[in-house]
Amino acid sequence: MDDRKKNIIYSAVLMAAILAVYFYRKHNALQEPLKLEGRTMGTTYHITYFDDKGRNFQEAVDSLLVEINRSINNYDSTSEVSAFNRSERGIPVRRPYFLPPLRVAKRVYEASNGAFDPTVNALVNAWGFGPGKQIEPDSAVIDSLRSLVGFARINLRDDSVTKDDPRMQLDFGGIGQGYGADVITEFLRDKGVRNMLVEVGGEGMAVGKNMKTGEPWKLGILDPTSTREDQRFKAYVSLSDRSFTTSGNYFNYHIINGVRYSHTIDPRTGYPSRKAILSASVFAPDATIADCWGTALMSMGHEQAIELLKVQDEIDAFLMFSGADGTIQTYITPGLEGILTIEQDERGL
């Protein structure tokens, strides 16, 4: 081959390489994310995603969330869950978003030995954390309501959901937001989106990576001593293709007769959890599972939670709890090593 042909081939290869680098950088490093936000399920949602076509899915996402709420929103009197709670024995399943979260709930109910139980609705209302009328907490009343708690007495079939006692009610407060995030994530995946961060009320999915930085999605975990006015992060975690949730007694509580009660109701006792655990951050294959386990770990307390986490390989968790000396103590499962970092405050705690 003469020198002229070699130069032509060399020039063509060089130009192809330059163009490849240019388009790679344009596609990956210089991409700006699209962002959606709004309100749903009594909270807010935020979605950050990358799409080569620049499509805006705001209207579709809002419509999807409306349909989910029509199935599982306890505050909507026309929803399927409200119809189930009013029913004598149960209801036929008419919408696609009622049964799937209940199947996940059943798995976590059994694996947590009842620490997570969606039939806790009567107790949630009694303590003033639901749409029902709050009552004065009385041991006799609470003991009576405990007889209505027990997910084993809810029967899931392909075409219906039934209950053994007409007074039993379902509460999606410990699973609904995570499930909503999963449905949105699957919708965007079906549209070809491969890099996104979907968050609904603090629960969500980190998929792919942040194309603007080229790194996994980085999330902060609130310090349990935070207030609404002064919110600080205690830890940071880098995630890719994993769900996240943090359950904690930050801002949602009631003070009754001078006593502060957590919004996390322990279905096994009928009373709000008053254990040393301050927060439970859970990371799982999907946000529905993470949401359930976050509630379960808060209900059982850090000692039981740590023992369970040693044998539960479906999830990873980061726990914060009060030590005997009043300092904040932590527990991290091995699966989070290398991706979770804890911030030190000025006292080194």
KELUMNU-925704 format. One record per residue (C-alpha): residue in one letter; x, y, z. Coordinates in Angstrom, 2 decimals. Each point is the difference from the previous one (the first is absolute). Example, Ala and Ser with C-alpha at 12.3 -4.5 7.8 and 13.67 -1.06 7.14 Angstrom:
% residues 2
A, 12.30, -4.50, 7.80
S, 1.37, 3.44, -0.66
END
This chain:
% residues 349
M, 0.00, 0.00, 0.00
D, 1.46, 3.36, -1.02
D, 0.40, 2.95, 2.39
R, -2.92, 1.90, -1.54
K, -2.46, -2.79, 0.78
K, 1.45, -0.38, 3.48
N, -0.51, 3.70, 0.69
I, -3.61, -0.16, -1.21
I, -0.75, -2.98, 2.25
Y, 1.78, 1.62, 2.95
S, -1.94, 3.23, -0.47
A, -3.31, -1.84, -0.21
V, 0.73, -2.00, 3.15
L, 1.09, 3.14, 1.86
M, -3.13, 1.89, -1.07
A, -2.21, -2.93, 1.10
A, 1.73, -0.06, 3.38
I, -0.47, 3.75, 0.47
L, -3.67, -0.24, -0.92
A, -0.50, -2.97, 2.35
V, 1.52, 1.91, 2.91
Y, -2.07, 3.10, -0.86
F, -3.30, -1.85, -0.11
Y, 0.84, -2.03, 3.13
R, 0.68, 3.15, 1.98
K, -3.05, 1.71, -1.41
H, -2.18, -2.99, 0.86
N, 1.38, -0.74, 3.48
A, 1.92, 2.84, 1.61
L, -2.01, 2.93, -1.29
Q, -3.51, -1.33, 0.46
E, -2.33, 2.10, 2.08
P, -2.69, -1.83, 1.99
L, -3.72, 0.49, -0.35
K, -1.93, 0.52, 3.22
L, -3.59, -0.62, 1.01
E, -1.65, 0.78, 3.32
G, -3.42, 0.23, 1.57
R, -2.18, -1.16, 2.87
T, -1.52, -3.42, 0.65
M, -1.01, -2.20, 2.95
G, 0.11, 2.97, 2.36
T, 3.66, 0.69, -0.83
T, 2.23, 1.09, -2.88
Y, 1.80, -1.85, -2.77
H, 3.17, 0.87, -1.92
I, 1.31, -1.74, -3.11
T, 3.32, 0.65, -1.71
Y, 0.69, -1.86, -3.24
F, 2.02, 0.09, -3.19
D, -1.66, -0.47, -3.37
D, 1.67, 0.43, -3.41
K, -3.33, 1.03, -1.47
G, -0.65, 2.65, 2.66
R, -3.50, -1.31, 0.68
N, -2.06, 1.55, 2.79
F, -1.98, -2.68, 1.86
Q, -1.64, 2.34, 2.54
E, -3.56, -0.53, -1.19
A, 0.41, -3.77, -0.32
V, 1.56, -0.31, 3.47
D, -2.74, 2.09, 1.60
S, -2.67, -2.11, -1.68
L, 1.72, -3.16, 1.18
L, 0.13, 1.26, 3.59
V, -3.71, 0.84, -0.13
E, -0.73, -3.62, -0.96
I, 2.22, -1.34, 2.80
N, -1.76, 2.22, 2.52
R, -3.35, -1.30, -1.16
S, 1.16, -3.42, 1.15
I, 2.00, 0.55, 3.21
N, -0.66, 3.49, 1.42
N, -1.61, -0.33, 3.44
Y, -0.95, 3.70, -0.06
D, -2.06, -0.41, -3.20
S, -3.47, -1.25, 0.93
T, -0.52, -1.27, -3.56
S, 3.21, -2.07, -0.15
E, 0.08, -3.79, -0.06
V, 1.60, -0.18, 3.43
S, -2.75, 2.20, 1.44
A, -2.60, -2.25, -1.61
F, 1.75, -3.02, 1.50
N, 0.07, 1.57, 3.45
R, -3.76, 0.69, -0.14
S, -0.85, -3.42, -1.39
E, -1.38, -2.94, 1.95
R, 2.26, -2.66, -1.48
G, 2.12, 1.58, -2.72
I, -0.08, 1.28, -3.56
P, 0.72, -1.21, -3.54
V, 3.27, 1.30, -1.45
R, -0.81, 2.40, -2.83
R, 3.17, 2.10, -0.33
P, 3.59, -1.16, -0.63
Y, 1.54, 1.82, 2.97
F, -1.81, -1.52, 2.98
L, 1.22, -3.59, 0.15
P, 3.76, 0.23, -0.82
P, 1.03, 2.01, 3.10
L, -2.07, -2.31, 2.19
R, 1.92, -3.02, -1.29
V, 3.29, 1.69, 0.94
A, -1.50, 1.00, 3.37
K, -0.88, -3.62, 0.71
R, 3.61, -1.08, -0.61
V, 1.42, 2.63, 2.36
Y, -2.72, -0.64, 2.59
E, 1.04, -3.64, 0.17
A, 3.76, 0.67, -0.13
S, -0.21, 2.66, 2.75
N, -2.21, -2.13, 2.29
G, -2.75, 2.59, -0.15
A, 2.11, 3.11, 0.64
F, -1.40, 1.28, -3.31
D, -3.76, -0.44, -0.25
P, -2.29, 2.01, -2.35
T, -3.07, -0.90, 2.11
V, 1.18, 2.51, 2.62
N, -2.39, 2.67, -1.38
A, -2.39, 0.00, 2.98
L, 2.93, 0.67, 2.33
V, 1.45, 2.66, -2.30
N, -3.33, 1.82, 0.10
A, -0.31, -0.43, 3.75
W, 3.34, 1.69, 0.57
G, -0.88, 2.86, -2.36
F, 2.34, -0.83, -2.90
G, -2.64, -0.90, -2.60
P, -3.20, 1.36, -1.55
G, -2.15, -1.35, 2.85
K, -0.96, 1.83, 3.18
Q, 2.60, 0.00, 2.75
I, -1.00, -1.53, 3.33
E, 1.50, 0.40, 3.42
P, 2.51, -2.85, 0.37
D, -1.49, -2.42, 2.48
S, 1.49, -3.43, 0.64
A, -3.38, -1.73, -0.17
V, -0.82, 1.62, -3.35
I, 3.45, -0.73, -1.40
D, -0.22, -3.64, 1.10
S, -3.38, -0.24, -1.71
L, 1.34, 1.46, -3.24
R, 2.94, -2.41, 0.02
S, -2.48, -2.80, -0.67
L, -0.51, 1.57, -3.44
V, 3.69, -0.20, -0.88
G, 1.39, -3.04, -1.78
F, 0.87, -0.11, -3.71
A, -0.27, -3.78, 0.07
R, -3.78, 0.51, 0.01
I, 0.09, 1.93, -3.28
N, -0.50, -2.30, -2.98
L, 1.64, 0.94, -3.30
R, -1.37, -1.52, -3.19
D, 0.56, 0.90, -3.64
D, -3.44, 1.58, -0.26
S, -0.82, 1.11, 3.54
V, 1.24, 0.95, 3.47
T, -2.07, -1.18, 2.95
K, 0.18, 0.15, 3.80
D, -1.10, -2.26, 2.82
D, -1.46, 2.81, 2.14
P, -2.15, 2.84, -1.41
R, 1.72, 2.49, 2.33
M, 3.49, -0.65, -1.38
Q, 1.56, 2.82, -2.02
L, 3.06, 0.45, -2.18
D, 2.48, 2.88, 0.24
F, 2.44, 0.69, -2.86
G, 1.91, 2.66, 1.95
G, 3.05, -2.24, 0.40
I, 0.18, -1.16, -3.60
G, -1.89, 2.37, -2.33
Q, 2.70, 2.54, -0.75
G, 2.61, -2.65, -0.73
Y, -2.45, -1.82, -2.26
G, -0.82, 3.24, -1.81
A, 3.71, 0.56, -0.66
D, 0.32, -3.52, -1.41
V, -2.93, 0.47, -2.38
I, 1.45, 3.28, -1.28
T, 3.44, -1.60, -0.42
E, -1.43, -2.86, -2.08
F, -1.98, 2.47, -2.12
L, 3.15, 1.98, -0.81
R, 1.98, -3.17, -0.67
D, -2.66, -1.07, -2.48
K, 0.52, 3.35, -1.73
G, 3.70, -0.74, -0.39
V, 1.33, 2.09, 2.91
R, 3.04, -1.73, 1.51
N, 1.36, 2.62, 2.41
M, -2.32, 1.56, 2.56
L, -0.64, 0.84, 3.63
V, -3.63, -0.42, 1.04
E, -1.06, 1.15, 3.48
V, -3.48, 0.06, 1.55
G, -0.17, 1.29, 3.56
G, 3.55, -1.15, 0.74
E, -0.34, -3.46, -1.56
G, 1.24, -0.79, -3.45
M, 2.32, -1.60, -2.55
A, 3.44, 0.97, -1.26
V, 0.42, -1.47, -3.49
G, 3.18, 0.09, -2.06
K, 2.08, 3.07, 0.78
N, -0.05, 3.78, 0.07
M, 1.03, 0.65, -3.60
K, 1.02, 3.57, 0.84
T, 2.72, -1.20, 2.38
G, 0.54, -3.48, -1.42
E, -0.30, -1.43, 3.50
P, -2.64, -1.91, 2.00
W, -2.79, 2.02, 1.55
K, 1.01, 1.56, 3.33
L, -2.62, 0.37, 2.73
G, 0.13, 1.50, 3.47
I, -1.48, -1.62, 3.13
L, -1.43, 2.45, 2.52
D, 1.49, 0.36, 3.46
P, -2.74, -1.22, 2.39
T, 0.43, 3.15, 2.11
S, -1.10, 2.14, -2.97
T, -3.04, 2.24, 0.15
R, -2.10, 1.32, -2.88
E, 1.85, 3.29, 0.29
D, 3.48, -1.48, 0.47
Q, 0.56, -3.11, -2.13
R, 3.48, -1.54, -0.09
F, 1.39, -3.16, -1.58
K, 1.58, -2.66, 2.20
A, 1.13, -2.25, -2.85
Y, 0.29, -0.22, -3.78
V, -0.48, -3.02, -2.24
S, 0.81, -0.61, -3.67
L, -2.57, -2.16, -1.79
S, -0.50, -1.60, -3.39
D, -2.92, -2.32, -0.80
R, -1.17, -0.17, 3.63
S, -2.94, 1.36, 1.91
F, 0.20, 2.16, 3.10
T, -2.17, 1.08, 2.91
T, 0.55, 1.54, 3.42
S, -2.57, -0.48, 2.74
G, 0.44, 2.15, 3.07
N, -1.75, 1.97, 2.69
Y, 1.06, 3.33, -1.41
F, -3.05, 2.20, -0.37
N, -3.09, -2.24, 0.10
Y, -1.11, -0.44, 3.60
H, -2.74, 1.01, 2.42
I, 0.20, 1.29, 3.55
I, -2.82, -1.44, 2.12
N, -0.25, 0.88, 3.67
G, 3.55, 1.31, -0.13
V, 1.42, -3.20, -1.52
R, 1.59, -0.04, -3.47
Y, -1.22, -2.94, -2.09
S, 1.70, -1.23, -3.17
H, -2.02, -0.55, -3.19
T, 1.46, -3.52, -0.24
I, -2.56, -2.32, 1.59
D, 1.25, -3.38, 1.15
P, -2.77, -2.35, -1.22
R, 1.04, -2.61, 2.55
T, -0.65, 2.25, 3.01
G, -2.50, 2.51, -1.33
Y, 2.11, 2.92, 1.22
P, 2.34, 2.44, -1.75
S, 3.58, -1.19, 0.01
R, 2.01, 1.67, 2.80
K, 3.20, -1.94, -0.45
A, 3.54, 1.42, -0.23
I, 0.04, -0.29, -3.79
L, -0.04, 3.42, -1.67
S, 0.00, -0.84, -3.69
A, 0.31, -2.92, -2.41
S, 1.27, 0.48, -3.54
V, -0.66, -3.03, -2.17
F, 1.38, -0.88, -3.44
A, -1.63, -2.78, -2.03
P, -0.72, -1.23, -3.56
D, -3.11, 2.17, -0.16
A, -1.56, 2.83, 2.01
T, -3.11, -1.95, 1.02
I, 2.13, -2.52, 1.89
A, 2.20, 2.74, 1.49
D, -3.03, 1.99, 1.19
C, -1.48, -3.02, 1.79
W, 3.27, -0.92, 1.67
G, 0.65, 3.57, 1.12
T, -3.27, -0.08, 1.94
A, 0.70, -3.49, 1.35
L, 3.48, 0.87, 1.31
M, -1.32, 3.11, 1.74
S, -2.74, -2.07, 1.64
M, 2.34, -2.70, 1.33
G, 2.76, 2.31, 1.26
H, 3.72, -0.11, -0.71
E, 0.86, -3.09, 2.06
Q, -2.51, -2.28, -1.71
A, 0.69, 1.70, -3.33
I, 3.73, -0.68, 0.17
E, -0.56, -3.69, 0.74
L, -2.43, -0.28, -2.91
L, 2.31, 1.85, -2.38
K, 2.74, -2.54, 0.68
V, -2.11, -2.71, -1.66
Q, -2.13, 2.07, -2.42
D, 1.86, 0.21, -3.33
E, -2.70, 1.79, -2.01
I, 0.78, 3.43, 1.44
D, 2.80, 2.18, 1.33
A, -0.55, 2.55, 2.74
F, 1.54, 2.89, 1.89
L, -1.42, 0.44, 3.51
M, 0.38, 2.90, 2.41
F, -0.97, -0.37, 3.65
S, 0.58, 1.58, 3.39
G, 2.84, -1.50, 2.00
A, -0.02, -0.41, 3.77
D, 2.05, 3.20, 0.31
G, -2.43, 2.00, -2.16
T, 2.22, 0.09, -3.08
I, -1.18, -1.10, -3.44
Q, 1.21, -3.52, -0.81
T, -0.07, -1.63, -3.44
Y, -0.17, -3.44, -1.59
I, 0.85, -0.69, -3.65
T, -0.52, -3.27, -1.85
P, 3.06, -1.30, -1.91
G, -1.64, 0.63, -3.38
L, 0.26, 3.77, 0.53
E, 3.74, 0.05, 0.65
G, 1.74, 2.21, -2.51
I, -3.14, 1.83, -1.13
L, -1.19, 1.58, 3.27
T, 1.96, 2.60, 1.96
I, -0.92, 1.46, 3.40
E, 0.55, 3.67, 0.71
Q, 1.75, 0.95, 3.25
D, -1.39, 2.96, 1.94
E, 2.08, 2.46, 1.95
R, 0.02, -2.37, 2.99
G, 1.21, -2.90, -2.14
L, -3.31, -1.89, 0.39
END
